[in-house]
Amino acid sequence: EAERAEAELRAAAAATLAEQRREARRAEVAAVRAAVAEALAIAAAARAEDAESERERAARVHRIEARLREELAPERAAALYDELVALLVAMRRDLRAALDATAEPLPSLERDAEDAPDVAAEVAAARASRAEALATLDRLAWEHVEALAEALHDGNDIRLTLLERLPSVRADALQTLLHDEGRAQLRRELSQLELMSRYAVRHVRRTAPGWPAAILALGREPRSRRDLFALFALLGVVVFAFRRRLAFVDALEETSTQRIDSRRMRRVAQAWFARLRVGAGPLILLAGSGVAFALVLDIRHTAEVELLRTLVLAFLAYRLFVRLLHHELTRGPVRRIGGRRIRVRAPTARSQRVLFDVRRVGRYFFALVVTLGAAQRVVGEGTLYAQLVRVFVLVGLVLAYVLLRRWRDDIARAFAESHPDSRLGSRLADASGLRLDALAAVAAVELGVRRALEALRTFVVRFAAGRRAMAMLSRRRLEQRQAAEPEAEEPPEPREKPQLAEAFPLGPAPLESCLDRFPELDAITELVRRVSEGGRGAAVALVGEAGAGLSVSGSSSCSLSQRQ
């Protein structure tokens, strides 16, 4: 009986303890639900206040934008500019606070294996409501950040438009660091650059996990499905062409050179195919990336895609620039060895030296394009953009001086070989130090101008020779076609009103007359008269070099025929 009584006491104590535990867990669940409801209420009220302030600022910005459509005096434009700058300063302050803000932690609720089934269900529901509340709080905070970032971007665009209407003295003061207003504007633009960069990074981190699902969702739409299929097909073609680029260039070179009869033109084609072989890889990637980004922007146009396109295309253009420029600078002269014309390549040490400097120049231009492009997209062409341009100009001058110091002896040697009797060449031989640097710069400019003029003269000569060759080839083909065609039948008897189909029958007509030289207006007029009386259509071809009087002969013949 004592043992039974002790067991009953233990059971009663256990039941009491379980009931107390159940009540404690239910109290925890109630506390979590109350905290969630309170946090949601506070967040909703704060979001309502933020939305109201956003509407007020948007109304002010739109009012200033509406005033831009009117004719503004410079003083009124300056007043609107100051008002907008103060508004943008407040927006940046709010955006910084929104980016730095952290959500208030909600009380957590852990699972317990000893919970009763009904209590476990309540705990699971409370945990789900807590997770949903955290997602709602994060969404509300992000909506506020997005609204501020968008309003700040639009307001900055309006500020840049107002900047063009300011008085010239005020605009110049805003563009220079020598004035207090220019330094203040630079600090504001740097602050905006920092805030927009933080916003962009957070935006990518939030949206990147959902990109695969977004791609699948776009694949279900008919229009997007077609663009996605074209994008993936293009990527496959680009990969295949990149891996087989050398074989394609070799096959194209072999096919093209076999069809060229002239040895000189064959050498020109081989030189261009050598350039194509060097830059085929970056060129394929550059063209494929351009088309691919055009398709992506057609599917979804976002600022992140535009920035990524700028980075990728600038990097590929940098690679193509480095390869082609290194190839051109290390080609060497053409020499006749063993009865054959062979282009001598530059020594390995010089080639590596050229490659190092070419990469340095390419990286400079790559940094210039990317930095100025990013600054223009984020803060526009304002004070920061103007200072970056000045910095890059200064860096470019320093880089040019460094390259001049590295290559001044080679420049002096090349100028002395090409102009042995010139006064500049003798001065280069006797100069040293800064005087040698200055004379080497002048010699480099003169060599560059002469090479450019020679290239232009060669291009003009080759273009004229190509036109003459095409005219001769056209005439030869016409003669071969005339010789291969059978004799035509006698023309039909003329009618009073010949129809168009009867006047121009299907099939070629025989050569009526061939003039060795022109203008022979009487012969052409007589030919036109005989064709007109015969009632059958005909064509007159005038073949000759440029400037020989083709247009004058044709217009004169037409005028004489119309008068007859």
Residue pairs with C-beta under 8 A, 6 or more apart in sequence:
18 116
21 114
22 115
22 116
22 119
25 112
25 115
25 119
25 122
25 123
26 119
26 122
28 107
28 109
29 109
29 119
29 122
29 123
29 126
31 107
32 106
32 107
32 108
32 109
32 126
32 129
32 130
33 126
33 129
35 106
35 107
36 106
36 129
36 130
36 133
39 104
39 106
39 133
39 137
40 133
40 136
40 137
43 136
43 137
43 140
43 141
44 140
46 140
47 140
47 143
47 144
50 144
50 147
51 147
53 94
54 144
54 147
54 148
54 151
57 87
57 90
57 91
57 151
58 151
60 83
60 87
61 84
61 87
61 151
61 154
61 155
61 158
64 80
64 83
64 84
64 158
64 162
65 158
67 76
67 80
68 158
68 161
68 162
72 80
72 165
74 165
74 166
74 167
74 170
75 167
77 162
77 165
77 166
78 166
78 167
78 170
80 162
81 159
81 162
81 163
81 166
84 155
84 158
84 159
84 162
85 159
85 188
87 155
88 152
88 155
88 156
88 159
88 188
88 192
89 188
91 148
91 151
91 152
91 155
92 152
92 188
92 191
92 192
92 195
94 148
95 145
95 148
95 149
95 152
95 195
95 199
96 191
96 195
98 141
98 144
98 145
98 148
99 145
99 195
99 198
99 199
99 202
101 141
103 134
103 137
103 138
103 141
106 130
106 133
106 134
108 130
109 123
109 126
109 127
109 130
111 120
111 123
111 124
111 127
112 120
112 123
115 123
142 206
145 199
145 202
146 203
149 195
149 196
149 199
152 192
152 195
152 196
153 196
156 192
156 379
156 380
157 380
159 380
159 382
160 380
160 381
160 382
163 171
163 174
163 382
164 171
166 174
170 181
173 179
173 181
173 182
174 181
174 182
174 185
174 382
174 383
175 182
175 383
175 386
176 182
177 183
177 186
177 387
182 383
185 382
185 383
186 383
186 384
186 387
189 379
189 382
189 383
189 384
190 384
192 378
192 379
193 375
193 378
193 379
193 384
196 378
196 379
197 378
200 303
200 304
200 307
203 304
204 304
214 300
215 228
218 224
218 225
218 228
218 299
218 300
219 225
219 228
224 299
227 295
227 298
227 299
228 299
230 295
231 292
231 295
231 296
231 299
234 288
234 291
234 292
234 295
235 288
235 292
237 288
238 284
238 285
238 288
238 289
238 292
241 248
241 284
241 288
242 281
242 284
242 285
245 280
245 281
245 284
246 277
246 280
248 280
249 273
249 276
249 277
249 280
250 277
252 273
253 269
253 270
253 273
256 269
256 273
257 266
257 269
257 270
260 266
260 269
267 341
268 462
274 327
275 324
275 327
275 328
276 283
278 323
278 324
278 327
279 320
279 323
279 324
279 327
281 319
282 316
282 317
282 319
282 320
282 323
283 320
285 316
286 313
286 316
286 317
286 320
289 309
289 312
289 313
289 316
290 313
293 305
293 308
293 309
293 312
293 313
296 305
297 305
297 306
297 309
303 377
306 377
307 374
307 377
310 369
310 370
310 373
310 374
311 370
314 366
314 369
314 370
314 373
315 366
317 366
317 369
318 362
318 363
318 365
318 366
319 362
321 362
321 365
322 355
322 358
322 359
322 362
325 358
325 361
325 362
326 351
326 354
326 355
326 358
329 346
329 354
329 358
330 345
330 346
330 350
330 351
330 354
331 343
331 345
331 346
332 343
332 344
332 345
332 346
333 343
333 344
334 341
334 342
334 343
334 344
335 341
335 342
335 343
335 344
336 342
345 351
346 354
353 406
357 403
357 406
357 407
360 399
360 403
361 399
361 403
364 392
364 395
364 396
364 399
367 392
368 392
371 388
371 392
372 385
372 388
372 389
372 392
375 384
375 385
375 388
376 385
379 385
401 437
404 411
404 437
404 440
404 441
404 444
405 437
407 440
408 436
408 437
408 440
411 440
411 443
411 444
411 447
412 425
412 428
412 429
412 436
412 439
412 440
412 443
414 447
415 422
415 424
415 425
415 428
415 443
415 446
415 447
416 425
416 428
416 429
418 447
418 450
419 425
424 439
424 442
424 443
424 446
425 443
427 439
428 436
428 439
428 440
428 443
431 439
464 546
467 545
467 546
468 545
471 543
471 544
471 545
474 543
475 543
478 541
478 543
481 508
482 510
482 511
485 508
485 510
487 510
488 507
488 508
488 509
488 510
491 534
491 535
491 536
492 502
492 535
492 536
493 535
494 533
494 534
494 535
495 502
495 535
498 535
498 536
502 535
503 535
503 536
503 537
504 536
504 537
505 536
505 537
509 536
509 537
509 538
509 539
512 527
512 530
512 531
512 538
513 523
513 527
515 523
515 524
518 524
518 542
518 544
518 548
518 549
518 550
518 553
519 549
519 552
519 553
519 556
521 553
521 556
521 557
521 560
524 540
524 553
524 557
525 557
525 560
525 561
525 564
527 538
527 540
528 540
528 557
528 560
528 561
528 564
529 561
529 564
531 537
531 538
532 561
540 557
542 550
542 553
542 554
544 550
